[in-house]
Amino acid sequence: MLKGYHLKNYNFKLVILVIVATVFGTIIINSADSSYTRKQIIGLIGCLLVMVVVSLIDYHYYCKFWLILYGLNLIMLLGIIPFGSTVNNARRWYAIGDFMTVQPSEFTKILMIICMAVLLTKLKERLNKWYTLLAIAAFCAIPMYIIYKQPDLSTTIDIFLIMLAMLFVAGLSYKIIGIAILILIPTASIFFWYIQQPDQKLIENEYQVGRILAFLYPQDYALTTGYQQANSVMAIGSGMLNGKGINSDSLATVKDANLISEQQTDFIFSVIGEELGFVGCVFIIAIILLIVLQCIRVARKAEDTEGMLIASGVAILLGFQSFINIGVATQILPNTGLPLPFVSYGLSSLLACCVGIGLVLNIGLHKKKY
């Protein structure tokens, strides 16, 4: 597995950036809720070790067994139905004892990136044929539908966007993109109109509908469904330039007043804004941006199409998910349940991201043949 690898080709810049992001995240998690700190530190050490191990295994090995990975992914997702645990009317996790839960949909993101990279490489010559696009859509639709029914609309949308962006990177025709946009805009308008109808059947979960309506009409839902986002914006704004300081005990602290639930996960950015201010927000955005740019750099220098698409997929995952998480915290997007990569508490998300970085590191170890 290690044959042909040279230490000088190892992307230590990317490793350092990931370590900085994860350590920063652990500090913020400790400030948000110290009861999660010990588990996060132990998980972080394990995830970084997995990242190093994955980085030393030839990524072609994973690509070779892409159909098996796809099947294992479906088994993991379907297993949630009889064996999963339910939290807040959602069945998305496997409970391991009383101390740990595993969310398979987080690993679906990485597994689907690998599978899509191989599939798109195989179909590259006929990618812009409609029957090819329909086959790709069906391939992606199966795991996405299972995740949607958990219900987990936010992760479904996240995976959809990743797959769509990978299609573009693989060489999707601009003509098809233009046609898709012309169809998408009126379809989105009809969608937002339809879900406001009393007897709509498209989204069965009323809580999800409430979140979308709270985004469309924030003033009408400020004290109900939009409560968390409104308080998140207040928390970020209260930090001003330099913030109130880590573990601030100020009476005005939104975190200590429990005005935002689960701040260590989906709304971790509000803790950063409140305690470290604008400076802290810019810092973590810059770190994540640099990680994404390093992934793109590896993708551009990849030795083959599969490597290019996997590295691009990881960059897309980290970029999109960060944008969505921060967009929710700042109320420019509807409320979703997506973690901030490397920063939010959640070991399934952290492990999936570290595996993705491990793949990128390995792709970078392969010299491009000219």
C-alpha positions as CSV (number, residue, x, y, z in Angstrom):
1,M,0.0,0.0,0.0
2,L,2.9,2.4,0.7
3,K,4.9,1.6,-2.4
4,G,5.8,4.6,-4.4
5,Y,4.8,7.2,-1.8
6,H,7.2,9.9,-0.7
7,L,7.0,12.0,2.4
8,K,7.8,15.1,0.5
9,N,4.5,14.7,-1.4
10,Y,2.4,14.5,1.7
11,N,0.2,17.5,2.1
12,F,1.1,18.7,5.6
13,K,-0.5,22.1,5.0
14,L,-3.9,20.3,4.7
15,V,-3.2,18.2,7.8
16,I,-2.3,21.3,9.8
17,L,-5.4,23.2,8.7
18,V,-7.6,20.3,9.7
19,I,-5.9,20.0,13.1
20,V,-6.4,23.8,13.7
21,A,-10.1,23.6,12.7
22,T,-10.8,20.5,14.9
23,V,-8.9,21.9,17.9
24,F,-10.7,25.2,17.5
25,G,-14.0,23.4,17.3
26,T,-13.2,21.4,20.5
27,I,-12.5,24.7,22.4
28,I,-15.8,26.1,21.2
29,I,-17.7,22.9,22.1
30,N,-16.2,23.0,25.6
31,S,-17.4,26.6,25.9
32,A,-20.9,25.8,24.6
33,D,-21.4,22.7,26.8
34,S,-18.4,21.2,28.6
35,S,-20.2,17.8,29.1
36,Y,-19.4,17.0,25.5
37,T,-15.6,17.9,25.7
38,R,-14.2,14.5,26.9
39,K,-16.1,12.5,24.2
40,Q,-15.1,15.0,21.5
41,I,-11.4,14.9,22.4
42,I,-11.4,11.1,22.4
43,G,-13.3,11.0,19.1
44,L,-11.0,13.6,17.6
45,I,-7.9,11.6,18.3
46,G,-9.5,8.5,16.8
47,C,-10.7,10.4,13.7
48,L,-7.3,11.9,13.0
49,L,-5.7,8.5,13.3
50,V,-8.3,7.2,10.8
51,M,-7.5,10.1,8.5
52,V,-3.8,9.2,8.5
53,V,-4.5,5.5,7.8
54,V,-6.9,6.2,5.0
55,S,-4.3,8.6,3.5
56,L,-1.9,5.7,3.1
57,I,-4.2,3.4,1.3
58,D,-4.4,3.7,-2.5
59,Y,-7.7,5.3,-3.3
60,H,-8.0,3.1,-6.4
61,Y,-8.6,0.2,-3.9
62,Y,-11.9,1.9,-2.8
63,C,-12.8,2.7,-6.4
64,K,-12.4,-1.0,-7.3
65,F,-15.1,-2.0,-4.9
66,W,-17.5,0.9,-5.5
67,L,-20.6,-1.3,-6.1
68,I,-19.9,-3.1,-2.8
69,L,-19.6,0.2,-1.0
70,Y,-22.9,1.3,-2.6
71,G,-24.6,-1.8,-1.4
72,L,-23.1,-1.5,2.1
73,N,-24.3,2.1,2.2
74,L,-27.9,1.0,1.4
75,I,-27.7,-1.8,4.0
76,M,-26.6,0.8,6.7
77,L,-29.4,3.1,5.8
78,L,-32.1,0.4,5.6
79,G,-30.9,-1.0,8.9
80,I,-32.1,2.2,10.6
81,I,-35.7,1.1,10.0
82,P,-35.6,-2.0,12.4
83,F,-32.6,-1.1,14.5
84,G,-32.3,2.7,14.7
85,S,-33.1,4.8,17.6
86,T,-35.7,7.7,17.5
87,V,-34.9,11.2,18.7
88,N,-37.4,14.1,18.2
89,N,-39.6,12.0,15.9
90,A,-36.6,11.3,13.6
91,R,-35.0,7.8,13.2
92,R,-31.5,8.4,11.9
93,W,-29.1,6.9,14.4
94,Y,-27.7,3.6,15.6
95,A,-27.4,3.7,19.4
96,I,-24.2,2.0,20.7
97,G,-24.8,1.5,24.4
98,D,-25.7,4.6,26.3
99,F,-22.7,6.6,25.3
100,M,-22.6,6.8,21.5
101,T,-24.7,7.1,18.5
102,V,-23.8,6.7,14.8
103,Q,-25.5,8.5,12.0
104,P,-25.0,6.5,8.7
105,S,-26.2,9.3,6.5
106,E,-23.0,11.2,7.3
107,F,-21.0,8.3,5.8
108,T,-23.4,8.2,2.8
109,K,-21.9,11.5,1.7
110,I,-18.4,10.1,1.5
111,L,-19.4,6.8,0.1
112,M,-21.6,8.4,-2.6
113,I,-18.7,10.7,-3.6
114,I,-16.5,7.6,-4.2
115,C,-19.3,5.8,-6.1
116,M,-20.2,8.8,-8.2
117,A,-16.6,9.5,-9.1
118,V,-16.3,5.9,-10.5
119,L,-19.7,6.0,-12.2
120,L,-19.0,9.4,-13.8
121,T,-15.6,8.2,-15.0
122,K,-17.2,5.2,-16.6
123,L,-19.9,7.2,-18.3
124,K,-17.8,10.2,-19.2
125,E,-18.0,9.7,-23.0
126,R,-21.8,9.7,-22.9
127,L,-22.4,11.9,-19.9
128,N,-24.6,14.4,-21.8
129,K,-27.1,11.8,-23.0
130,W,-30.5,12.0,-21.4
131,Y,-30.6,8.3,-20.7
132,T,-27.3,8.5,-19.0
133,L,-28.5,11.3,-16.8
134,L,-31.6,9.4,-15.9
135,A,-29.5,6.4,-14.9
136,I,-27.3,8.6,-12.7
137,A,-30.4,10.2,-11.2
138,A,-31.8,6.7,-10.3
139,F,-28.5,5.7,-8.8
140,C,-28.5,8.7,-6.5
141,A,-32.2,8.7,-5.8
142,I,-32.3,5.4,-3.9
143,P,-30.1,6.4,-0.9
144,M,-31.4,9.9,-1.0
145,Y,-35.0,8.7,-0.7
146,I,-34.2,6.5,2.3
147,I,-32.5,9.4,4.0
148,Y,-35.5,11.7,3.2
149,K,-37.9,9.2,4.8
150,Q,-36.0,9.1,8.1
151,P,-37.0,12.1,7.9
152,D,-33.8,14.1,7.1
153,L,-34.6,16.7,4.4
154,S,-31.4,18.7,5.1
155,T,-29.0,15.9,4.5
156,T,-31.0,14.8,1.4
157,I,-30.6,18.3,-0.1
158,D,-26.9,18.4,0.9
159,I,-26.2,15.1,-0.9
160,F,-28.3,16.2,-3.9
161,L,-26.2,19.4,-4.2
162,I,-22.9,17.5,-3.9
163,M,-24.0,15.0,-6.6
164,L,-25.2,17.8,-8.9
165,A,-21.9,19.8,-8.5
166,M,-19.9,16.6,-9.2
167,L,-21.9,16.2,-12.4
168,F,-20.9,19.7,-13.4
169,V,-17.2,19.0,-12.6
170,A,-17.3,15.8,-14.7
171,G,-18.2,17.8,-17.8
172,L,-22.0,18.3,-17.9
173,S,-23.0,20.3,-20.9
174,Y,-23.7,24.0,-20.4
175,K,-26.8,23.6,-22.6
176,I,-28.2,21.0,-20.2
177,I,-27.4,23.2,-17.3
178,G,-29.2,26.1,-18.9
179,I,-32.3,24.0,-19.6
180,A,-32.2,22.7,-16.0
181,I,-32.1,26.2,-14.6
182,L,-35.0,27.3,-16.8
183,I,-37.0,24.3,-15.4
184,L,-35.8,24.7,-11.8
185,I,-36.7,28.4,-11.2
186,P,-40.5,28.0,-12.0
187,T,-40.5,24.6,-10.2
188,A,-39.1,26.1,-7.1
189,S,-41.7,28.9,-7.2
190,I,-44.5,26.3,-7.5
191,F,-42.9,24.2,-4.7
192,F,-42.9,27.2,-2.2
193,W,-46.5,28.0,-3.2
194,Y,-47.7,24.4,-2.9
195,I,-46.3,23.7,0.5
196,Q,-48.2,26.6,1.9
197,Q,-51.5,25.0,1.0
198,P,-53.4,23.3,3.9
199,D,-53.7,19.9,2.2
200,Q,-50.2,19.7,0.6
201,K,-48.8,16.2,0.4
202,L,-45.2,16.9,-0.8
203,I,-43.7,17.3,2.7
204,E,-45.4,15.1,5.3
205,N,-43.4,16.4,8.3
206,E,-45.1,19.6,9.6
207,Y,-42.0,20.7,11.4
208,Q,-40.0,20.8,8.2
209,V,-42.8,22.8,6.6
210,G,-42.7,25.2,9.5
211,R,-39.0,25.8,9.1
212,I,-39.5,26.7,5.4
213,L,-42.4,29.0,6.2
214,A,-40.3,30.6,9.0
215,F,-37.7,31.5,6.4
216,L,-40.3,32.9,4.0
217,Y,-42.1,34.9,6.7
218,P,-39.7,35.4,9.6
219,Q,-41.8,38.1,11.2
220,D,-44.7,35.7,11.6
221,Y,-42.6,32.9,13.2
222,A,-40.1,34.9,15.3
223,L,-41.5,33.5,18.6
224,T,-42.1,29.9,17.4
225,T,-40.3,28.1,14.6
226,G,-37.9,31.0,13.8
227,Y,-37.0,31.4,17.5
228,Q,-33.6,29.7,17.3
229,Q,-32.4,31.5,14.2
230,A,-33.5,34.9,15.5
231,N,-31.6,34.3,18.8
232,S,-28.6,33.0,16.8
233,V,-28.4,36.3,14.9
234,M,-28.7,38.2,18.2
235,A,-25.9,36.1,19.7
236,I,-23.6,36.7,16.7
237,G,-24.4,40.4,16.7
238,S,-23.8,40.7,20.5
239,G,-20.2,39.6,20.0
240,M,-19.4,42.6,17.8
241,L,-15.8,42.9,16.8
242,N,-13.8,40.9,19.4
243,G,-16.5,39.0,21.2
244,K,-17.3,38.5,24.9
245,G,-14.5,36.0,25.4
246,I,-14.4,32.2,25.7
247,N,-16.6,30.9,28.5
248,S,-18.1,34.3,29.1
249,D,-20.3,34.6,32.2
250,S,-21.9,37.8,31.1
251,L,-25.6,38.1,32.0
252,A,-26.4,39.0,28.4
253,T,-24.8,35.8,27.1
254,V,-27.3,34.1,24.8
255,K,-25.5,30.7,25.4
256,D,-25.8,30.8,29.2
257,A,-29.5,32.0,29.0
258,N,-30.3,28.8,27.0
259,L,-32.0,30.8,24.2
260,I,-30.5,28.5,21.5
261,S,-30.8,24.7,22.0
262,E,-28.0,22.4,20.9
263,Q,-25.5,25.2,20.3
264,Q,-22.6,22.7,20.3
265,T,-24.0,21.2,17.0
266,D,-26.0,23.0,14.4
267,F,-25.6,26.5,15.9
268,I,-22.0,26.3,16.9
269,F,-21.3,29.4,14.7
270,S,-23.5,31.5,17.0
271,V,-21.1,30.6,19.9
272,I,-18.2,31.6,17.8
273,G,-19.8,34.9,16.9
274,E,-20.9,35.7,20.5
275,E,-17.6,34.8,22.2
276,L,-15.0,35.6,19.6
277,G,-16.9,38.2,17.6
278,F,-16.4,39.1,13.9
279,V,-12.7,38.2,14.2
280,G,-13.4,34.7,15.4
281,C,-16.0,34.2,12.6
282,V,-13.6,35.4,9.9
283,F,-10.9,33.1,11.3
284,I,-12.9,29.9,11.1
285,I,-14.4,30.8,7.7
286,A,-10.8,31.4,6.5
287,I,-9.6,28.0,7.8
288,I,-12.4,26.1,6.2
289,L,-11.9,28.0,3.0
290,L,-8.2,27.1,3.0
291,I,-9.1,23.5,3.5
292,V,-11.5,23.6,0.6
293,L,-8.9,25.3,-1.6
294,Q,-6.3,22.7,-0.7
295,C,-8.8,20.0,-1.8
296,I,-9.4,21.8,-5.1
297,R,-5.6,22.1,-5.6
298,V,-5.2,18.3,-5.2
299,A,-8.1,17.7,-7.6
300,R,-6.5,19.8,-10.3
301,K,-3.2,17.8,-9.9
302,A,-4.9,14.4,-9.6
303,E,-3.4,11.6,-11.8
304,D,-6.8,10.5,-13.2
305,T,-10.5,11.4,-13.4
306,E,-11.5,9.3,-10.4
307,G,-9.0,11.1,-8.2
308,M,-10.0,14.5,-9.5
309,L,-13.7,13.8,-8.9
310,I,-13.2,12.4,-5.4
311,A,-11.1,15.4,-4.3
312,S,-13.6,17.8,-5.9
313,G,-16.5,16.0,-4.2
314,V,-14.8,16.4,-0.8
315,A,-14.2,20.1,-1.5
316,I,-17.8,20.5,-2.5
317,L,-19.0,18.7,0.6
318,L,-17.0,20.8,3.0
319,G,-17.8,24.0,1.1
320,F,-21.6,23.5,0.7
321,Q,-22.1,22.2,4.2
322,S,-20.1,25.1,5.8
323,F,-22.1,27.6,3.7
324,I,-25.4,26.0,4.7
325,N,-24.5,25.8,8.4
326,I,-23.3,29.4,8.6
327,G,-26.3,30.5,6.4
328,V,-28.7,29.0,8.9
329,A,-26.9,30.5,11.9
330,T,-27.1,34.0,10.2
331,Q,-30.7,33.4,9.0
332,I,-30.0,33.8,5.3
333,L,-31.1,30.1,4.7
334,P,-34.0,28.0,6.2
335,N,-33.2,26.2,9.4
336,T,-31.6,22.8,8.8
337,G,-29.7,20.3,10.9
338,L,-26.3,20.2,9.2
339,P,-23.1,20.5,11.3
340,L,-20.2,22.8,10.6
341,P,-17.4,20.5,9.3
342,F,-14.6,19.9,11.8
343,V,-16.1,22.4,14.3
344,S,-19.6,21.1,15.4
345,Y,-20.0,18.4,17.9
346,G,-20.9,15.1,16.2
347,L,-18.4,12.2,15.8
348,S,-20.2,10.7,12.8
349,S,-19.7,14.0,10.9
350,L,-16.2,14.4,12.1
351,L,-15.2,10.9,11.1
352,A,-16.8,11.3,7.7
353,C,-14.9,14.5,7.1
354,C,-11.6,13.0,8.2
355,V,-12.1,10.0,5.9
356,G,-12.7,12.5,3.1
357,I,-9.5,14.4,3.9
358,G,-7.7,11.1,4.1
359,L,-8.8,10.3,0.6
360,V,-7.7,13.7,-0.6
361,L,-4.3,13.3,1.0
362,N,-3.8,9.9,-0.8
363,I,-4.8,11.4,-4.1
364,G,-2.2,14.0,-3.6
365,L,0.5,11.3,-3.1
366,H,0.0,10.1,-6.6
367,K,2.0,11.9,-9.2
368,K,0.2,13.1,-12.3
369,K,1.4,11.5,-15.5
370,Y,2.0,13.8,-18.4
